[in-house]
Amino acid sequence: MTALGRLRFPVGRGLGRRYPELPHPYRNEFQRDRDRIIHSHAFRRMENKTQVFPAGISDHFRNRLTHTIEVSQVARTVASALDLDEDLTEALSLGHDIGHPPFAHAGEEELDRQMRRFGERFDHNLHALRIVESFEHRYASFPGLNLTFEVREGIAKHSHDFETGESPALDEYLPGLRPPLEAQLIDLADEIAYNTADLDDAYSAGMFEISDVRNAVSEFDKRYEAAEVQFPGATGRERFQEVVRGLVDELVSGLVQGTLQAAADAGVNNPDDVRQCPRRLACFMLSSHATNRQLKQFLHHFVYFSEPLAEERRRSAGMLAELFEFYLANPGKLPENYVESLAVTPTHRVVCDYIAGMTDGFLLRCFQQVLSARY
C-alpha cells in the first residue's frame, strides 16, 4: 500500500473565507488559520482548563492546552505518513478543543443540562464555531478569526457527520458529505492522545497498579512482559513509560495502516471521492482498534468514574450551576459587552456563552465573589 497523496485536500481548491482577504506572500491559507488559532484568546485559555485531573494535584498532569499540543503532534505524524496536508491537519488539531468550557466534560454536561431547560443544547464543537466566527475580536475588518471554510467545517465535523436539517446552525457545512480526510483524522488522534496520556497521569496519581492494567489491556501486558526482559534493572515506572510510548506507536501505526486499507477498499481516488464516500475512511486496524477500546474501558472503570474524580465532577458542576442561576437572575452583573448582547440574544444564551468562555480559575473566582455578595 502507498501513501494517500491523491486524497490530500488541495489548499488552492478551498472554499475561501467568509470575508475575502488578500493572500499572504509566504504563508498559505491553512498556515494562516493555524497561526490565528494559536494567537486567539480561546487557545490561551485552555492552559487553565481541566483535561481530566484538576489543577493543584500535580504540576505534571495534562491540561486542555497540553493535551491539544499532543493531539496536534499525533495528527501531524499521521498526516505526514499518509502524505496529507499537514497544515490543515495542524490547524484542525489546535482548534478542536477551543470550545470546551471549564471543568472538562463535567462542565460541558452541566451547561448542556442548563440549556435544556430552555429547549436548547450546549455542544463544545458548536461553541468553538461561535468563538472563531464571532467572539474573538482581533481584526478591524471582520468579526471572529475569519478562518477558511475547510477549517470551520472540520471544527463542526471532526467528531461526527450530520445530515441536512439535523442541526440548522451547521447546514452551511455540507451536511450529508464527509469532511476532508485531514479532518477525519482528528477525532482518532484525539483518542490516541487522551487514552495514553490519561493512563500516564492516572498512574502518576496512584489510581491503579500496573497489574490492573496488565490484566485489562492485552497489548499493555505483552509489551510490559517484553520490557521486563529488555530492561531487567529498570524500575516499574520506567518500564511503564516504555510501554506507554510503545502503545502510542502501536495506535498511531494502526491508524495509518487502517486508513490506508480503508481507502484502498473504498476505491477513492481524489478529495471529492472522500466527500462522497458513504462512510469515513480514517480508522484503526482491527488489532489497534481492540487496544484502543480496552484502554477506554480500563480508564472508565479505574479513572473517570472513580470516586475521587466523581466527587470533583459533582463539586465543579454544582458551582457552575449556581453561577448560571446567579447570572440568570442578575444579568446586569455580567461584563458590559455581555450586557449589550442581551438586547438581541436571550439571557440564558448570553449567560451560557460567558460561563463557557471561563477558565477553571476564573470560574472559581467568580463563584467566590458571588458567594460573598450574597452572604
C-alpha positions in Angstrom: 0.0 0.0 0.0 1.2 3.5 -0.8 0.5 6.9 0.8 -2.6 8.9 0.1 -1.2 12.0 -1.6 -4.0 11.7 -4.2 -6.5 12.3 -1.3 -4.7 15.3 0.1 -7.0 18.3 0.3 -5.5 20.9 -2.1 -5.2 24.2 -0.3 -5.8 26.1 -3.6 -9.3 24.5 -4.0 -10.6 25.6 -0.7 -13.9 27.5 -0.5 -12.3 30.5 1.0 -13.1 32.8 3.9 -16.4 34.4 4.8 -14.8 37.8 4.4 -12.4 37.9 1.4 -8.8 38.7 2.1 -5.7 39.2 0.0 -3.3 36.2 0.0 -0.2 36.3 2.2 3.1 36.5 0.4 4.6 33.4 2.1 2.0 31.6 4.2 -0.7 29.5 2.6 -4.3 29.8 3.9 -4.2 26.8 6.3 -0.9 28.1 7.8 -2.6 31.4 8.4 -5.5 29.7 10.1 -3.2 27.8 12.3 -1.5 31.0 13.4 -4.8 32.8 14.0 -5.9 29.9 16.3 -2.6 30.0 18.2 -2.9 33.7 18.8 -6.5 33.6 19.9 -7.7 34.2 23.5 -9.6 31.0 23.4 -6.4 29.0 22.6 -4.5 30.6 25.5 -7.4 30.0 27.9 -7.0 26.2 27.5 -3.9 26.4 29.7 -6.3 26.8 32.7 -9.0 24.3 31.7 -9.1 20.8 33.1 -8.3 17.9 30.9 -9.1 15.1 33.5 -7.3 16.0 36.7 -8.0 19.4 38.3 -5.2 21.8 38.9 -3.5 21.6 42.3 -2.9 17.8 42.4 0.3 18.0 40.4 2.1 20.4 38.1 2.8 17.5 35.7 -0.7 16.4 34.7 -2.1 17.4 31.3 -4.4 20.4 31.0 -6.6 21.2 28.0 -3.8 23.1 26.2 -1.0 20.5 26.6 -3.5 17.8 25.5 -4.2 19.9 22.4 -0.5 20.1 21.6 -0.2 16.3 22.0 -3.2 15.8 19.6 -1.5 18.1 17.1 1.7 16.1 17.3 -0.1 12.8 16.8 -2.3 14.1 13.9 0.6 15.7 12.1 2.6 12.5 12.3 -0.3 10.5 10.8 -0.9 13.2 8.1 2.8 13.1 7.2 2.8 9.3 6.9 -0.2 9.4 4.7 1.0 12.3 2.6 -2.0 14.5 3.5 -2.0 18.3 4.2 -0.1 18.7 7.5 -1.0 22.4 7.7 -4.8 21.8 7.5 -4.4 18.9 10.0 -2.5 21.0 12.4 -5.0 23.9 12.3 -7.8 21.5 12.9 -5.9 19.8 15.8 -5.1 23.1 17.5 -8.7 24.3 17.2 -10.6 21.1 18.0 -11.0 21.8 21.8 -11.2 25.6 22.0 -15.0 25.4 22.6 -14.6 23.4 25.8 -16.0 25.0 28.9 -14.2 24.9 32.3 -14.1 21.7 34.3 -13.8 19.4 31.2 -16.8 17.1 30.4 -18.4 17.8 33.7 -18.7 21.4 32.8 -20.0 20.6 29.3 -22.6 18.2 30.7 -23.8 20.8 33.2 -24.0 23.6 30.7 -26.0 21.3 28.4 -28.3 20.4 31.3 -28.9 24.1 32.0 -29.6 24.9 28.3 -32.1 22.0 28.0 -34.3 23.9 30.4 -34.8 26.4 27.6 -35.2 24.0 24.8 -31.6 24.4 23.6 -28.3 22.5 23.9 -24.6 23.2 24.6 -22.1 21.4 22.4 -18.4 22.4 22.5 -18.0 22.0 18.8 -20.8 24.4 18.0 -19.4 26.8 20.7 -16.0 26.6 19.0 -17.6 27.7 15.8 -19.2 30.7 17.5 -15.8 31.6 19.0 -14.0 31.6 15.7 -16.8 33.3 13.8 -17.9 35.9 16.4 -16.4 36.0 19.8 -12.8 36.6 19.0 -12.2 40.3 18.4 -8.7 40.7 16.9 -9.3 42.3 13.5 -10.7 45.6 12.4 -12.0 44.3 9.1 -14.3 41.4 10.3 -15.6 39.7 13.4 -14.0 36.5 14.6 -10.9 34.9 13.1 -12.3 34.6 9.5 -11.0 31.1 9.1 -11.2 29.1 5.9 -14.3 27.1 5.2 -12.4 23.8 5.5 -11.1 24.6 9.0 -14.6 25.7 10.2 -16.1 22.7 8.6 -13.6 20.5 10.3 -14.4 22.0 13.7 -18.0 21.2 13.1 -17.5 17.7 11.8 -14.3 16.3 13.5 -16.4 14.2 15.9 -19.3 13.2 13.7 -21.1 13.8 10.4 -24.6 15.2 10.2 -27.4 15.4 7.7 -29.4 18.4 6.3 -31.6 19.9 9.0 -30.1 17.8 11.8 -28.5 20.9 13.2 -29.7 24.1 11.3 -26.7 26.1 12.6 -24.4 23.7 10.6 -26.4 23.5 7.4 -23.8 25.6 5.5 -21.1 23.0 6.2 -22.0 20.5 3.5 -24.4 18.2 5.5 -24.6 14.6 4.2 -20.9 14.7 3.0 -17.8 13.5 4.7 -15.2 16.1 5.6 -11.7 16.0 4.1 -9.5 13.1 5.2 -7.4 15.5 7.3 -10.4 16.4 9.4 -11.4 12.7 9.8 -8.0 12.0 11.5 -8.6 14.5 14.3 -11.0 12.5 16.5 -8.9 9.4 16.4 -5.7 11.3 17.0 -7.6 12.8 20.0 -8.4 9.4 21.3 -4.8 8.2 20.9 -3.6 11.3 22.8 -6.0 11.2 25.7 -6.1 7.4 26.2 -2.4 7.1 26.6 -1.9 10.4 28.4 -4.7 9.7 30.9 -3.2 6.3 31.5 0.1 8.0 32.3 -1.4 10.7 34.5 -3.6 8.3 36.4 -0.7 6.0 37.1 1.2 9.0 38.5 -1.8 9.8 40.7 -1.7 6.3 42.1 -5.2 5.3 40.8 -4.2 1.8 39.8 -1.4 -0.8 39.9 0.5 -2.0 36.9 -1.1 -5.4 37.4 -4.5 -3.8 37.0 -3.8 -2.5 33.5 -1.9 -5.7 32.5 -5.0 -7.7 33.3 -7.3 -5.4 31.3 -5.2 -4.4 28.2 -3.6 -7.3 26.4 -1.3 -5.2 24.3 0.0 -3.5 27.5 0.6 -6.8 29.1 2.5 -8.1 26.1 4.7 -5.0 26.0 5.3 -4.9 29.7 6.5 -8.5 29.7 8.9 -7.6 26.9 10.1 -4.6 28.9 10.8 -6.8 31.9 13.2 -8.9 29.7 14.7 -6.0 27.9 15.2 -3.7 30.9 15.8 -6.1 33.9 17.3 -3.3 36.1 14.6 -0.7 35.4 12.1 0.5 37.9 8.4 -0.3 37.4 7.8 3.4 36.5 10.5 3.3 33.8 9.0 0.1 32.3 5.6 1.7 32.4 6.9 4.6 30.4 8.4 2.3 27.9 5.1 0.6 27.4 3.1 3.8 27.1 5.4 5.0 24.5 5.0 1.7 22.7 1.2 2.0 22.9 1.3 5.4 21.3 3.4 4.0 18.4 1.0 1.0 18.1 -2.0 3.2 17.9 -0.5 5.7 15.5 0.7 2.9 13.2 -2.7 1.2 13.4 -4.4 4.5 12.4 -2.0 4.9 9.4 -2.4 1.3 8.2 -6.1 1.2 8.9 -6.8 4.4 6.9 -4.6 3.2 4.0 -6.6 -0.1 3.9 -9.9 1.6 4.1 -9.1 4.0 1.3 -7.9 1.1 -0.9 -11.1 -0.9 -0.1 -13.3 2.1 -0.9 -11.5 2.8 -4.2 -11.4 6.5 -3.6 -9.1 8.5 -6.0 -9.4 12.1 -5.0 -10.7 14.5 -2.3 -14.1 14.6 -4.0 -14.4 10.9 -3.7 -13.6 11.2 0.0 -16.5 13.6 0.5 -18.9 11.4 -1.4 -17.9 8.2 0.3 -20.8 6.7 2.4 -18.5 6.3 5.4 -15.4 7.8 7.0 -12.1 6.4 5.8 -10.0 7.3 8.9 -9.9 4.2 11.1 -7.7 1.8 13.1 -6.6 -1.6 12.1 -8.7 -4.2 14.0 -5.9 -5.1 16.4 -5.3 -1.4 17.2 -9.0 -0.7 17.5 -9.2 -3.5 20.1 -6.3 -2.0 22.1 -7.9 1.4 22.0 -11.2 0.0 23.1 -9.6 -1.9 26.0 -7.8 1.3 27.1 -11.0 3.2 27.1 -12.8 0.6 29.2 -10.0 0.5 31.7 -9.9 4.2 32.1 -13.6 4.5 32.5 -13.5 1.9 35.3 -10.4 2.9 37.2 -10.2 6.6 36.4 -13.1 8.6 35.0 -15.8 7.1 37.2 -13.6 6.6 40.3 -14.9 8.2 43.4 -12.2 10.9 43.8 -12.9 12.2 40.3 -16.7 11.7 40.6 -16.7 13.9 43.7 -14.7 16.5 41.9 -17.1 16.5 39.0 -20.1 16.9 41.3 -18.4 19.8 43.1 -17.4 21.7 39.9 -20.8 21.0 38.2 -22.6 22.4 41.3 -20.5 25.6 41.3 -21.2 26.1 37.6 -25.0 25.5 38.1 -25.1 28.0 40.9 -23.2 30.6 38.9 -25.5 30.1 36.0 -28.5 30.7 38.2 -26.9 33.8 39.7 -26.3 35.5 36.3 -29.7 34.4 35.0 -31.3 36.2 37.9 -28.8 39.1 37.8 -27.9 39.7 34.1 -26.8 43.2 34.9 -23.8 41.7 36.8 -22.4 40.3 33.6 -19.5 42.2 31.9 -20.5 45.2 29.8 -20.1 43.6 26.4 -22.3 40.7 27.5 -24.9 43.0 28.9 -25.0 44.7 25.5 -25.7 41.3 23.9 -28.9 41.0 25.9 -30.6 43.3 23.6 -30.5 40.8 20.7 -29.7 37.4 22.5 -31.8 35.5 25.1 -30.4 35.8 28.6 -29.8 32.1 29.0 -27.7 32.0 25.9 -25.6 35.0 26.9 -25.0 33.5 30.4 -24.0 30.2 28.8 -21.6 31.9 26.4 -20.0 33.8 29.3 -19.5 30.8 31.5 -18.3 28.6 28.6 -15.5 31.0 28.0 -14.2 30.9 31.5 -11.1 29.1 32.7 -11.4 26.9 35.8 -9.6 29.5 37.9 -11.8 32.4 36.7 -15.0 30.5 37.4 -13.7 29.8 40.9 -13.0 33.5 41.5 -16.4 34.5 40.1 -18.1 31.9 42.3 -16.3 33.2 45.4 -17.4 36.7 44.5 -21.0 35.7 44.0 -21.0 33.9 47.4 -19.5 36.9 49.2 -22.1 39.2 47.5 -25.0 37.0 48.5 -23.9 36.2 52.0 
